[in-house]
């Protein structure tokens, strides 16, 4: 009887854990001016575009970054990366803060910490160009 009760409790606990599992379907990148309360823009991206279970990065650049990096929720000593391509290069030069929100069928998570980064403008085109002999 005790064995059957323990087996039933174990099964119920396993079912409850499965029912509470949170599968992330997508993320939302939010970009803010430093200290702002409302984002300048947001962009969603699918969880399938994220690569996780990666070793921790050894260097971090915050000037013209090419990816967002965060702690892998399934493996806290590993990282997830999203290469955002042309999303941030469309921002004008300046200082910004970025944050992530995870999304699934149950709704949106609270916002992550905000991380600072800088976008540098491309240099101005050279002027007075001509050809000579």
Secondary structure, 3 states (H helix, E strand, C coil): CHHHHHHHHHHHHHHHHHHCCCCCCEEEEEEECCCCCCCCEEEEEEHHHCEEEECCCCCCCCECCCEEEEECCCCCCCEEEEECCCCHHHCCCEEEEEEEEEEECCEECCCCCCEEEEECCCCCCCCCCCCCC
